[in-house]
């Protein structure tokens, strides 16, 4: 890979992680204006409408591959589109965006466990140790650093939902690995979005009827944020991530996923006025250490070390 390609891949990946991180912050900002099912349904609906002009012309030549892999696509649509973000949107009603985005960084551990069970792969001692360290970091965050309170500790509803969203994303990731080559990426994404929309439709209808909410009551600012969620974290980030994988490969691209907790915490502090505490930094450092220990890939130790130093300096200024 040439130096210019490497720089381009880095820019694309950093931008992708930033856009995905804004999803958590905007969900927290919108939680009083729109219900979680409506937020998820409208966000993915906007994304689907934007994709259809490109996916429909490709449908005929991909129809056989689409039918052959309908089970995996259903899992992707139900868990990745229908459940993951909806659970996050439900969670941010009772937990902070900072907690949500940092707890979400435990998701790779869930992916590791589910992949091992699904594909009957034996976990190494290093993977198990990494999983324990990362999960300890997540517990430390939820405990707000007061480990003495573990005896009387219980997860808040929002924290449990965030972990449920992580599990749903793990199911999505594992089902994605079962797809065979030959299916166009845009058709695949459009199919998953359509399935997810069908899953979300009953909840959406319940919210706009049972709670007396109507789409007409949404402000122009709310529609603007919904359009942003449908276009940028959903479509643009997806396209940039795929381009970056083509330039740098999946191993390097995967290492950048762990920028999301840092971006999310920073955005929550700057945009929502939330506080970044020492227990956030300590728990996040443990999650990073566990992931490095359990799944060493490429340049991730360097990335995490630099990010850890940055987070420590930020905490020193704000804690």
KEMAR-746153 format. One record per atom (N, C-alpha, C, O): x, y, z. Coordinates in pm, whole numbers, padded with zeros to 5 digits, always signed. Example, Ala and Ser with C-alpha at 12.3 -4.5 7.8 and 13.67 -1.06 7.14 Angstrom:
REM KEMAR-746153
+01319-00569+00780/+01230-00450+00780/+01320-00330+00780/+01424-00332+00846/+01285-00225+00708/+01367-00106+00714/+01290+00003+00787/+01341+00114+00804/
This chain:
REM KEMAR-746153
+00084-00119+00000/+00000+00000+00000/+00088+00124+00000/+00183+00132+00078/+00059+00220-00085/+00137+00342-00096/+00108+00434+00022/+00004+00421+00086/+00201+00529+00053/+00176+00623+00163/+00049+00704+00143/-00022+00731+00240/+00019+00744+00020/-00103+00821-00004/-00228+00738+00022/-00327+00789+00076/-00225+00610-00015/-00338+00521+00013/-00356+00500+00162/-00468+00495+00212/-00243+00489+00231/-00249+00472+00377/-00311+00594+00444/-00393+00581+00534/-00270+00713+00398/-00327+00835+00456/-00476+00846+00426/-00555+00885+00513/-00516+00811+00303/-00658+00817+00267/-00739+00720+00351/-00847+00755+00399/-00688+00597+00370/-00759+00499+00451/-00775+00548+00595/-00880+00530+00656/-00671+00610+00648/-00678+00662+00785/-00785+00770+00797/-00863+00769+00892/-00789+00863+00700/-00889+00970+00702/-01030+00911+00694/-01118+00953+00769/-01051+00815+00604/-01183+00754+00588/-01227+00681+00715/-01343+00691+00756/-01135+00608+00776/-01170+00531+00895/-01198+00621+01015/-01293+00597+01089/-01117+00723+01033/-01142+00816+01144/-01277+00885+01124/-01354+00901+01220/-01306+00928+01001/-01435+00992+00973/-01551+00897+00996/-01654+00937+01050/-01535+00770+00958/-01640+00670+00978/-01670+00652+01126/-01786+00653+01166/-01565+00635+01207/-01586+00615+01350/-01648+00738+01416/-01729+00726+01508/-01610+00856+01367/-01670+00978+01420/-01820+00981+01390/-01901+01013+01477/-01857+00948+01266/-01999+00950+01229/-02079+00848+01307/-02189+00877+01352/-02024+00728+01325/-02095+00626+01402/-02109+00668+01549/-02208+00635+01614/-02010+00741+01600/-02018+00786+01739/-02127+00889+01759/-02190+00893+01865/-02151+00974+01658/-02255+01077+01672/-02394+01016+01689/-02484+01083+01741/-02413+00892+01646/-02542+00826+01662/-02583+00820+01808/-02699+00844+01842/-02486+00787+01897/-02517+00778+02039/-02556+00914+02096/-02652+00926+02172/-02481+01016+02058/-02503+01149+02113/-02638+01206+02064/-02714+01262+02144/-02667+01191+01935/-02793+01243+01882/-02913+01166+01936/-03020+01224+01956/-02895+01036+01961/-03004+00959+02021/-03040+01014+02158/-03157+01025+02193/-02937+01049+02235/-02961+01109+02367/-03028+01246+02352/-03118+01280+02429/-02983+01325+02253/-03038+01458+02233/-03184+01454+02188/-03261+01545+02218/-03223+01347+02115/-03358+01338+02057/-03456+01259+02143/-03573+01247+02106/-03411+01203+02256/-03495+01104+02325/-03624+01163+02380/-03719+01087+02403/-03632+01294+02400/-03757+01354+02447/-03847+01398+02332/-03966+01420+02351/-03791+01411+02212/-03868+01461+02098/-03936+01349+02020/-04037+01373+01954/-03882+01229+02027/-03933+01119+01944/-03907+00988+02015/-03804+00970+02080/-04001+00895+02001/-03987+00765+02066/-03877+00682+02002/-03840+00708+01888/-03824+00583+02074/-03713+00503+02023/-03747+00422+01899/-03664+00411+01808/-03867+00365+01893/-03906+00289+01775/-03922+00381+01653/-03881+00347+01542/-03981+00497+01676/-03997+00593+01567/-03862+00644+01518/-03841+00659+01398/-03773+00669+01611/-03639+00716+01575/-03568+00613+01488/-03510+00647+01385/-03572+00486+01531/-03506+00380+01454/-03574+00361+01319/-03507+00349+01216/-03708+00357+01319/-03781+00332+01195/-03755+00442+01092/-03731+00413+00975/-03759+00568+01135/-03740+00679+01043/-03596+00688+00996/-03569+00718+00880/-03502+00664+01087/-03360+00669+01047/-03331+00567+00938/-03276+00602+00834/-03369+00441+00962/-03340+00337+00863/-03428+00351+00740/-03387+00313+00631/-03549+00407+00757/-03634+00430+00641/-03573+00531+00546/-03578+00514+00424/-03517+00637+00601/-03449+00737+00517/-03331+00672+00446/-03309+00697+00327/-03254+00590+00518/-03140+00522+00456/-03187+00429+00343/-03125+00425+00237/-03297+00356+00366/-03348+00263+00264/-03394+00338+00140/-03365+00297+00028/-03465+00448+00160/-03513+00526+00046/-03396+00582-00037/-03406+00593-00159/-03287+00616+00029/-03170+00667-00043/-03097+00555-00117/-03036+00579-00221/-03104+00433-00065/-03034+00320-00127/-03112+00259-00243/-03052+00209-00339/-03244+00262-00236/-03326+00189-00335/-03296+00227-00480/-03291+00138-00564/-03276+00355-00515/-03245+00385-00655/-03119+00317-00708/-03106+00294-00828/-03027+00284-00618/-02904+00216-00659/-02916+00064-00649/-02855-00009-00727/-02995+00016-00551/-03005-00128-00529/-03105-00195-00622/-03080-00307-00668/-03217-00129-00653/-03321-00193-00734/-03272-00233-00874/-03306-00343-00918/-03195-00150-00945/-03146-00194-01077/-03056-00317-01071/-03038-00386-01171/-02999-00344-00954/-02910-00460-00939/-02983-00583-00886/-02923-00690-00873/-03111-00568-00854/-03184-00675-00787/-03198-00798-00875/-03178-00910-00826/-03231-00782-01003/-03255-00897-01089/-03134-00990-01095/-03147-01111-01078/-03015-00934-01120/-02898-01019-01132/-02849-01074-00998/-02762-01161-00994/-02903-01022-00888/-02865-01072-00755/-02976-01154-00690/-02963-01197-00575/-03086-01177-00763/-03202-01241-00702/-03171-01383-00655/-03214-01423-00546/-03098-01459-00735/-03065-01597-00696/-02981-01599-00570/-03009-01676-00478/-02877-01514-00564/-02792-01508-00444/-02871-01459-00324/-02846-01503-00211/-02966-01370-00347/-03048-01317-00239/-03136-01426-00180/-03146-01438-00058/-03201-01504-00264/-03287-01613-00216/-03206-01721-00147/-03252-01780-00049/-03086-01747-00197/-03004-01855-00140/-02957-01821+00002/-02928-01911+00082/-02949-01692+00034/-02893-01653+00163/-02994-01578+00250/-02957-01494+00331/-03122-01611+00231/-03226-01536+00299/-03220-01553+00451/-03257-01460+00524/-03175-01668+00501/-03170-01687+00646/-03071-01593+00712/-03101-01529+00813/-02951-01583+00653/-02850-01492+00706/-02897-01347+00697/-02874-01268+00788/-02962-01312+00587/-03012-01176+00569/-03121-01142+00671/-03130-01029+00719/-03205-01242+00704/-03307-01220+00806/-03244-01193+00942/-03287-01104+01014/-03141-01270+00977/-03071-01246+01103/-03009-01106+01104/-03017-01035+01204/-02949-01067+00992/-02888-00935+00984/-02993-00825+00999/-02971-00727+01071/-03107-00842+00932/-03211-00741+00938/-03275-00730+01075/-03298-00620+01126/-03305-00845+01136/-03372-00846+01267/-03279-00791+01375/-03317-00702+01451/-03158-00846+01383/-03068-00811+01493/-02987-00684+01465/-02975-00599+01553/-02932-00671+01344/-02848-00556+01315/-02926-00428+01295/-02885-00322+01344/-03040-00436+01223/-03120-00318+01192/-03236-00303+01290/-03258-00195+01345/-03311-00410+01311/-03430-00400+01394/-03403-00381+01542/-03476-00307+01607/-03300-00447+01597/-03281-00447+01742/-03167-00359+01792/-03184-00287+01890/-03050-00363+01726/-02931-00302+01785/-02953-00155+01820/-02944-00117+01937/-02981-00073+01721/-02995+00070+01748/-03122+00102+01825/-03125+00199+01901/-03227+00023+01808/-03349+00046+01884/-03323+00029+02033/-03372+00108+02114/-03247-00075+02069/-03212-00094+02210/-03127+00020+02262/-03142+00063+02376/-03036+00070+02177/-02955+00187+02217/-03046+00307+02240/-03028+00379+02339/-03142+00330+02150/-03232+00445+02164/-03320+00432+02288/-03352+00532+02353/-03360+00309+02322/-03433+00287+02447/-03343+00311+02567/-03387+00367+02668/-03217+00269+02556/-03125+00277+02668/-03092+00420+02707/-03081+00451+02826/-03077+00509+02608/-03033+00645+02640/-03142+00726+02710/-03118+00842+02745/-03260+00668+02729/-03361+00734+02811/-03326+00724+02959/-03370+00807+03039/-03246+00623+02997/-03216+00601+03139/-03067+00590+03167/-03030+00558+03280/-02983+00615+03070/-02839+00618+03094/-02779+00730+03010/-02842+00778+02916/-02657+00771+03044/-02595+00880+02972/-02535+00831+02841/-02507+00712+02825/-02517+00923+02747/-02453+00886+02620/-02309+00842+02642/-02258+00756+02570/-02241+00901+02742/-02104+00859+02773/-02101+00713+02814/-02022+00635+02760/-02186+00675+02910/-02193+00534+02951/-02229+00444+02834/-02171+00337+02818/-02324+00489+02751/-02370+00406+02640/-02258+00375+02544/-02237+00260+02506/-02185+00479+02503/-02082+00457+02401/-01963+00379+02456/-01900+00303+02383/-01931+00398+02584/-01818+00325+02642/-01855+00179+02667/-01776+00090+02638/-01975+00155+02721/-02018+00017+02742/-02029-00059+02610/-02006-00180+02605/-02062+00012+02504/-02073-00051+02373/-01940-00106+02325/-01936-00193+02238/-01829-00055+02381/-01698-00105+02339/-01670-00246+02389/-01570-00306+02351/-01758-00300+02475/-01746-00439+02515/-01805-00533+02410/-01792-00655+02423/-01868-00479+02307/-01931-00561+02204/-01834-00660+02138/-01874-00775+02116/-01709-00622+02106/-01618-00722+02045/-01599-00847+02129/-01577-00955+02074/-01608-00833+02261/-01597-00951+02347/-01716-01043+02325/-01701-01165+02322/-01835-00986+02311/-01953-01066+02283/-01941-01134+02147/-01981-01249+02130/-01885-01061+02050/-01864-01120+01918/-01769-01238+01929/-01791-01342+01865/-01663-01224+02008/-01565-01332+02027/-01632-01456+02085/-01610-01567+02035/-01713-01439+02189/-01779-01553+02252/-01879-01619+02157/-01883-01741+02144/-01961-01537+02092/-02064-01592+02003/-02001-01661+01883/-02050-01766+01839/-01894-01604+01829/-01826-01667+01717/-01769-01803+01757/-01777-01900+01681/-01711-01808+01877/-01656-01935+01925/-01765-02041+01939/-01744-02157+01903/-01881-02000+01991/-01991-02096+02007/-02051-02135+01872/-02081-02252+01848/-02069-02037+01784/-02136-02060+01656/-02051-02148+01566/-02100-02246+01509/-01924-02113+01554/-01835-02186+01464/-01753-02294+01534/-01664-02355+01474/-01783-02316+01662/-01715-02419+01742/-01564-02403+01739/-01488-02497+01718/-01524-02279+01762/-01382-02248+01771/-01341-02243+01918/-01412-02185+02000/-01228-02303+01948/-01180-02305+02087/-01111-02174+02119/-01024-02128+02045/-01150-02113+02231/-01087-01989+02274/-00954-02018+02341/-00942-02113+02419/-00853-01936+02310/-00723-01951+02374/-00725-01889+02513/-00816-01813+02547/-00624-01922+02593/-00614-01862+02726/-00602-01712+02719/-00658-01642+02803/-00529-01661+02619/-00513-01518+02603/-00647-01452+02570/-00676-01342+02619/-00729-01517+02488/-00861-01462+02454/-00951-01457+02576/-01023-01359+02597/-00947-01563+02657/-01029-01565+02778/-00986-01457+02876/-01069-01389+02937/-00853-01442+02892/-00801-01339+02982/-00842-01200+02934/-00882-01115+03013/-00831-01177+02803/-00872-01049+02748/-01019-01021+02771/-01057-00908+02801/-01101-01125+02755/-01244-01109+02776/-01274-01069+02921/-01356-00981+02945/-01206-01133+03017/-01228-01102+03158/-01187-00959+03189/-01259-00888+03260/-01073-00916+03138/-01025-00780+03163/-01121-00677+03104/-01155-00579+03171/-01166-00699+02980/-01256-00604+02915/-01391-00597+02986/-01445-00488+03007/-01444-00712+03023/-01572-00712+03094/-01559-00647+03232/-01652-00581+03279/-01443-00667+03296/-01419-00600+03424/-01422-00448+03407/-01473-00375+03493/-01367-00401+03295/-01371-00258+03267/-01513-00209+03250/-01548-00101+03299/-01596-00287+03180/-01736-00248+03161/-01810-00242+03295/-01887-00148+03319/-01788-00342+03382/-01851-00343+03514/-01805-00223+03597/-01883-00162+03669/-01677-00191+03585/-01621-00078+03660/-01689+00053+03621/-01714+00139+03705/-01720+00067+03492/-01789+00187+03445/-01930+00193+03502/-01973+00297+03552/-02001+00081+03494/-02139+00080+03542/-02145+00101+03693/-02239+00161+03744/-02042+00052+03765/-02035+00071+03910/-01991+00213+03947/-01990+00249+04065/-01954+00293+03845/-01902+00428+03868/-01779+00426+03957/-01756+00518+04037/-01700+00320+03943/-01573+00310+04015/-01585+00268+04159/-01483+00259+04227/-01703+00241+04208/-01722+00202+04348/-01737+00051+04359/-01848-00001+04372/-01624-00018+04352/-01628-00164+04352/-01679-00220+04484/-01728-00333+04488/-01668-00143+04592/-01719-00190+04721/-01870-00208+04719/-01927-00280+04801/-01934-00143+04622/-02080-00154+04613/-02129-00269+04528/-02248-00278+04500/-02038-00358+04485/-02078-00469+04399/-02179-00561+04467/-02266-00619+04401/-02169-00573+04600/-02259-00664+04672/-02405-00620+04656/-02495-00703+04654/-02427-00490+04646/-02565-00441+04632/-02590-00384+04493/-02691-00318+04469/-02497-00411+04403/-02505-00352+04269/-02607-00423+04181/-02622-00545+04189/-02677-00347+04098/-02760-00402+03992/-02754-00307+03873/-02744-00185+03889/-02761-00364+03755/-02758-00283+03633/-02885-00198+03624/-02994-00243+03659/-02868-00077+03579/-02985+00006+03549/-03047-00045+03419/-02979-00110+03340/-03173-00016+03396/-03236-00063+03271/-03160-00019+03147/-03147-00096+03052/-03111+00104+03146/-03038+00152+03029/-02909+00077+03005/-02874+00048+02891/-02836+00045+03114/-02710-00028+03099/-02734-00170+03046/-02658-00220+02963/-02841-00233+03094/-02874-00367+03046/-02910-00363+02897/-02871-00451+02821/-02985-00261+02857/-03023-00249+02716/-02902-00226+02627/-02898-00278+02515/-02804-00149+02674/-02682-00128+02595/-02610-00261+02574/-02563-00289+02464/-02601-00342+02679/-02537-00472+02664/-02620-00562+02572/-02564-00642+02497/-02754-00550+02579/-02839-00626+02487/-02817-00584+02343/-02818-00667+02252/-02796-00454+02322/-02765-00406+02188/-02633-00463+02139/-02620-00496+02021/-02536-00474+02229/-02408-00534+02191/-02424-00679+02151/-02362-00724+02055/-02509-00753+02224/-02533-00892+02189/-02603-00903+02054/-02570-00991+01974/-02699-00814+02028/-02768-00814+01898/-02668-00788+01785/-02676-00850+01680/-02575-00694+01809/-02474-00665+01706/-02381-00784+01686/-02334-00808+01575/-02354-00859+01793/-02272-00979+01781/-02341-01083+01693/-02277-01147+01610/-02472-01099+01710/-02548-01190+01623/-02541-01144+01478/-02522-01224+01387/-02556-01014+01458/-02545-00958+01323/-02408-00988+01262/-02399-01029+01147/-02303-00966+01340/-02166-00987+01290/-02141-01132+01253/-02082-01161+01149/-02188-01223+01338/-02168-01365+01310/-02247-01406+01186/-02197-01482+01103/-02370-01356+01172/-02450-01390+01054/-02387-01332+00928/-02399-01391+00821/-02321-01217+00941/-02253-01158+00826/-02141-01248+00777/-02115-01257+00656/-02073-01315+00870/-01964-01405+00833/-02012-01530+00762/-01933-01599+00698/-02142-01560+00774/-02195-01680+00708/-02235-01654+00563/-02263-01748+00489/-02238-01527+00521/-02275-01495+00383/-02170-01545+00286/-02050-01533+00310/-02216-01602+00175/-02123-01647+00072/-02102-01536-00030/-02187-01448-00044/-01988-01538-00100/-01961-01432-00200/-02064-01436-00313/-02130-01537-00337/-02075-01323-00381/-02161-01317-00499/-02280-01226-00485/-02349-01199-00584/-02307-01177-00364/-02421-01088-00342/-02372-00944-00337/-02284-00910-00258/-02430-00859-00423/-02390-00719-00429/-02411-00652-00293/-02512-00674-00226/-02312-00571-00251/-02315-00511-00118/-02434-00418-00099/-02493-00416+00009/-02471-00341-00202/-02584-00249-00189/-02716-00324-00181/-02805-00285-00106/-02729-00432-00257/-02850-00515-00250/-02859-00581-00113/-02966-00587-00054/-02746-00630-00063/-02741-00692+00069/-02785-00594+00176/-02866-00628+00262/-02733-00473+00171/-02769-00373+00271/-02916-00333+00260/-02984-00320+00362/-02965-00314+00138/-03105-00277+00119/-03198-00387+00170/-03301-00357+00230/-03163-00513+00146/-03246-00624+00195/-03250-00626+00347/-03357-00644+00405/-03135-00608+00411/-03131-00606+00558/-03212-00489+00613/-03282-00503+00713/-03202-00373+00548/-03279-00257+00591/-03429-00282+00579/-03505-00246+00668/-03471-00344+00468/-03614-00371+00448/-03666-00467+00555/-03776-00447+00607/-03589-00569+00588/-03630-00664+00693/-03636-00594+00828/-03731-00613+00904/-03536-00511+00857/-03536-00437+00983/-03655-00344+00995/-03712-00330+01103/-03692-00280+00884/-03808-00190+00886/-03937-00267+00917/-04024-00216+00988/-03950-00388+00866/-04068-00469+00897/-04072-00505+01045/-04179-00510+01105/-03955-00531+01104/-03948-00560+01247/-03989-00438+01330/-04057-00451+01431/-03947-00320+01285/-03972-00197+01361/-04111-00140+01339/-04158-00059+01419/-04179-00181+01232/-04309-00121+01197/-04412-00130+01310/-04477-00029+01337/-04432-00245+01377/-04533-00249+01484/-04503-00150+01596/-04593-00081+01644/-04377-00142+01639/-04342-00047+01743/-04361+00097+01700/-04405+00181+01779/-04330+00125+01575/-04350+00260+01521/-04497+00297+01521/-04534+00406+01563/-04583+00205+01473/-04728+00231+01469/-04784+00247+01609/-04872+00331+01632/-04735+00168+01704/-04781+00180+01843/-04747+00317+01900/-04828+00378+01969/-04626+00364+01872/-04585+00493+01927/-04665+00609+01870/-04707+00699+01943/-04688+00608+01739/-04756+00723+01679/-04907+00718+01700/-04975+00818+01676/-04960+00603+01744/-05104+00596+01771/-05132+00598+01921/-05208+00682+01969/-05071+00505+01994/-05099+00493+02137/-05053+00612+02218/-05114+00644+02320/-04947+00679+02176/-04897+00792+02253/-04941+00927+02195/-04901+01032+02245/-05021+00923+02091/-05073+01046+02034/-04971+01127+01957/-04996+01243+01925/-04857+01067+01927/-04754+01140+01854/-04777+01127+01705/-04816+01020+01658/-04754+01232+01632/-04767+01229+01487/-04640+01283+01423/-04567+01361+01484/-04616+01240+01301/-04498+01289+01229/-04508+01438+01205/-04407+01509+01201/-04630+01486+01188/-04649+01629+01163/-04606+01714+01282/-04574+01832+01266/-04606+01653+01401/-04570+01729+01522/-04419+01746+01537/-04374+01825+01620/-04341+01673+01459/-04195+01683+01470/-04149+01816+01413/-04198+01862+01310/-04054+01877+01480/-04002+02006+01436/-03909+01989+01316/-03864+01878+01286/-03882+02099+01249/-03788+02095+01137/-03650+02052+01181/-03580+01984+01107/-03610+02093+01303/-03479+02053+01354/-03470+01903+01376/-03368+01842+01347/-03581+01843+01428/-03583+01698+01448/-03573+01624+01316/-03499+01526+01305/-03646+01671+01214/-03637+01608+01082/-03496+01622+01025/-03446+01532+00958/-03433+01735+01052/-03296+01754+01005/-03199+01655+01067/-03112+01601+00999/-03215+01631+01197/-03128+01534+01264/-03158+01392+01215/-03066+01311+01201/-03286+01362+01190/-03321+01231+01136/-03259+01210+00998/-03208+01102+00967/-03264+01315+00915/-03201+01305+00783/-03051+01284+00796/-02992+01207+00720/-02990+01352+00893/-02847+01332+00917/-02818+01186+00955/-02725+01125+00901/-02898+01131+01047/-02877+00992+01090/-02896+00895+00974/-02822+00797+00962/-02995+00922+00889/-03019+00832+00777/-02913+00839+00669/-02884+00739+00604/-02854+00957+00650/-02757+00974+00542/-02613+00949+00586/-02538+00882+00515/-02575+01003+00700/-02432+01003+00735/-02388+00881+00817/-02307+00803+00767/-02439+00858+00941/-02397+00737+01012/-02444+00608+00944/-02385+00502+00965/-02550+00617+00864/-02605+00496+00803/-02542+00467+00666/-02487+00358+00646/-02549+00561+00572/-02504+00534+00435/-02361+00579+00411/-02277+00499+00368/-02330+00707+00437/-02197+00758+00407/-02089+00682+00484/-01985+00648+00428/-02114+00656+00612/-02015+00583+00692/-01994+00442+00636/-01882+00392+00632/-02104+00379+00593/-02094+00245+00535/-02006+00247+00409/-01920+00160+00392/-02028+00345+00322/-01951+00352+00198/-01804+00384+00226/-01715+00327+00163/-01777+00475+00320/-01639+00509+00353/-01567+00390+00415/-01449+00366+00387/-01637+00316+00500/-01576+00200+00566/-01538+00094+00462/-01430+00036+00469/-01627+00071+00365/-01595-00028+00262/-01478+00017+00175/-01394-00065+00137/-01473+00145+00144/-01360+00197+00066/-01229+00183+00143/-01126+00148+00085/-01233+00211+00271/-01113+00200+00353/-01064+00055+00361/-00944+00030+00361/-01158-00039+00367/-01119-00180+00369/-01049-00216+00239/-00951-00292+00240/-01098-00163+00127/-01033-00188+00000/-00892-00132-00007/-00806-00189-00074/-00868-00020+00064/-00736+00042+00062/-00639-00022+00162/-00522-00043+00132/-00690-00051+00283/-00601-00091+00392/-00621-00234+00440/-00537-00286+00513/-00732-00299+00400/-00759-00434+00447/-00841-00435+00574/-00841-00337+00648/-00911-00545+00600/-01001-00551+00716/-00930-00547+00850/-00986-00494+00946/-00808-00600+00860/-00739-00603+00989/-00711-00462+01039/-00739-00430+01155/-00656-00377+00952/-00630-00241+00994/-00759-00164+01017/-00769-00086+01112/-00858-00186+00932/-00985-00116+00948/-01050-00150+01082/-01105-00062+01148/-01045-00276+01121/-01108-00318+01247/-01047-00248+01366/-01117-00219+01463/-00916-00219+01361/-00851-00156+01476/-00909-00018+01507/-00902+00027+01621/-00966+00048+01407/-01019+00182+01428/-01155+00182+01496/-01201+00288+01538/-01220+00066+01507/-01350+00060+01574/-01343+00110+01718/-01442+00158+01773/-01227+00100+01777/-01213+00137+01917/-01192+00287+01937/-01173+00333+02049/-01196+00364+01827/-01203+00508+01839/-01343+00555+01880/-01359+00667+01929/-01444+00470+01859/-01581+00512+01887/-01604+00552+02032/-01666+00655+02056/-01556+00474+02131/-01579+00518+02269/-01516+00653+02299/-01575+00735+02369/-01395+00678+02247/-01329+00805+02272/-01405+00920+02207/-01429+01023+02271/-01444+00902+02081/-01522+01006+02012/-01655+01028+02083/-01696+01142+02103/-01721+00919+02120/-01852+00932+02185/-01844+01003+02318/-01927+01089+02349/-01743+00969+02398/-01727+01036+02527/-01697+01183+02509/-01754+01267+02579/-01609+01216+02414/-01575+01356+02389/-01696+01434+02340/-01719+01546+02385/-01774+01377+02248/-01892+01445+02196/-01998+01464+02305/-02066+01566+02308/-02011+01366+02395/-02107+01378+02505/-02068+01491+02599/-02154+01564+02649/-01937+01505+02622/-01889+01613+02709/-01911+01748+02643/-01961+01840+02707/-01875+01760+02515/-01880+01889+02446/-02021+01929+02407/-02059+02046+02420/-02101+01832+02357/-02233+01866+02302/-02345+01859+02405/-02439+01937+02400/-02334+01764+02500/-02444+01743+02594/-02412+01792+02735/-02499+01789+02822/-02287+01836+02758/-02250+01884+02890/-02233+01775+02993/-02233+01804+03113/-02220+01648+02949/-02198+01539+03043/-02055+01544+03095/-01968+01607+03035/-02032+01477+03207/-01900+01477+03270/-01823+01351+03235/-01880+01241+03232/-01695+01367+03210/-01607+01253+03190/-01529+01232+03318/-01447+01316+03356/-01554+01120+03386/-01495+01095+03517/-01378+00998+03507/-01354+00935+03404/-01305+00989+03617/-01189+00900+03622/-01230+00754+03600/-01156+00678+03539/-01349+00714+03650/-01391+00575+03633/-01420+00544+03487/-01403+00430+03444/-01465+00644+03408/-01482+00622+03265/-01348+00591+03199/-01336+00496+03121/-01247+00672+03232/-01115+00653+03172/-01055+00519+03214/-01000+00447+03130/-01065+00485+03343/-01009+00360+03392/-01079+00240+03329/-01014+00144+03287/-01212+00244+03323/-01285+00133+03263/-01257+00120+03115/-01243+00009+03064/-01249+00233+03047/-01219+00229+02904/-01079+00174+02879/-01059+00099+02784/-00982+00212+02964/-00847+00159+02951/-00846+00007+02969/-00773-00063+02899/-00926-00044+03064/-00933-00189+03085/-00995-00259+02965/-00951-00367+02925/-01099-00198+02906/-01161-00256+02787/-01061-00263+02673/-01050-00365+02606/-00987-00153+02651/-00885-00153+02547/-00779-00260+02573/-00740-00333+02482/-00733-00267+02700/-00630-00365+02733/-00679-00507+02709/-00604-00590+02658/-00804-00534+02746/-00859-00668+02724/-00870-00703+02578/-00843-00817+02539/-00910-00605+02496/-00922-00632+02352/-00785-00654+02289/-00769-00741+02204/-00685-00574+02332/-00549-00594+02282/-00498-00732+02322/-00437-00802+02242/-00523-00770+02447/-00476-00899+02497/-00543-01015+02425/-00478-01114+02392/-00672-01002+02402/-00747-01114+02346/-00750-01124+02196/-00775-01231+02141/-00725-01012+02128/-00733-01016+01981/-00632-00921+01921/-00669-00820+01861/-00506-00950+01937/-00399-00867+01881/-00410-00865+01731/-00408-00969+01665/-00421-00744+01676/-00425-00730+01531/-00344-00609+01490/-00365-00499+01543/-00256-00626+01402/-00183-00519+01335/-00131-00414+01429/-00058-00444+01524/-00168-00291+01402/-00114-00177+01472/-00202-00133+01589/-00185-00022+01640/-00295-00218+01632/-00388-00177+01736/-00321-00137+01866/-00365-00040+01928/-00214-00209+01913/-00150-00165+02037/-00102-00021+02029/-00114+00054+02126/-00048+00019+01914/-00003+00157+01899/-00120+00253+01904/-00115+00356+01971/-00229+00217+01833/-00348+00301+01833/-00404+00316+01974/-00435+00427+02017/-00418+00204+02046/-00477+00208+02179/-00387+00282+02277/-00437+00354+02364/-00255+00265+02264/-00163+00334+02353/-00174+00485+02334/-00182+00560+02432/-00175+00530+02208/-00189+00673+02182/-00323+00726+02231/-00330+00833+02291/-00431+00648+02206/-00563+00690+02248/-00573+00691+02400/-00636+00780+02458/-00511+00591+02465/-00512+00588+02611/-00444+00710+02670/-00494+00766+02768/-00332+00750+02613/-00263+00869+02661/-00347+00995+02642/-00350+01082+02729/-00415+01004+02528/-00501+01118+02500/-00616+01125+02599/-00650+01232+02649/-00678+01008+02628/-00789+01004+02720/-00744+01043+02862/-00816+01112+02933/-00623+00996+02901/-00572+01030+03032/-00549+01180+03046/-00580+01238+03150/-00495+01243+02941/-00475+01388+02944/-00608+01462+02951/-00620+01561+03024/-00708+01413+02875/-00840+01474+02878/-00902+01463+03018/-00960+01559+03069/-00888+01345+03078/-00944+01324+03211/-00875+01414+03312/-00939+01466+03404/-00744+01431+03295/-00670+01516+03388/-00719+01659+03386/-00709+01730+03487/-00772+01702+03274/-00822+01838+03264/-00965+01850+03314/-01005+01958+03359/-01044+01740+03308/-01188+01754+03336/-01232+01687+03465/-01336+01721+03519/-01154+01591+03514/-01199+01519+03633/-01180+01605+03758/-01212+01561+03868/
